[in-house]
Amino acid sequence: MTDNNVTRPAILVDLKKYRIRIHKNTLRSIGTPNYVLLLVNPEERTLAILCSDRSDPRAHHINMALFENNKSSFELYSRSLVKKLRDVCSSWQDSQSYRLYGEIIPPEGMARFYMSEAVLVKGAES
């Protein structure tokens, strides 16, 4: 991993466990929100994480207490969402994990990831 990738926002999509792991530095980069929305644009093949609040029923609550115990990421489990992401990226292989590096869009409180630039993770964490 290059130094550039260490500071870039990152997420991991695990097709085997139907898990999306949002790295702590990614959440910090968008303002350490208590709630986030995951947005998928199939035409552009992008996945975005957007700051949200509890009033949106689609928002996922981020338990910030988890990070006090040195946890380095927030995990979401969704079979349907991960399958949809797999459909958008037909080159992704079942039972594999992919890391996506993105960009922060500060005025929007958003991190955007291009699924076409996903990197296959060899020996991904269980």
Secondary structure, DSSP 8 states (H G I E B T S, - for coil): --HHHHHS-EEEEETTTTEEEEEHHHHHHTT--SEEEEEEETTTTEEEEEEE-TTSTT-EE--THHHHTT--EEEEE-HHHHHHHHHH-TTS-TT-EEEEEEEEEGGGTEEEEEGGG-EEETT---
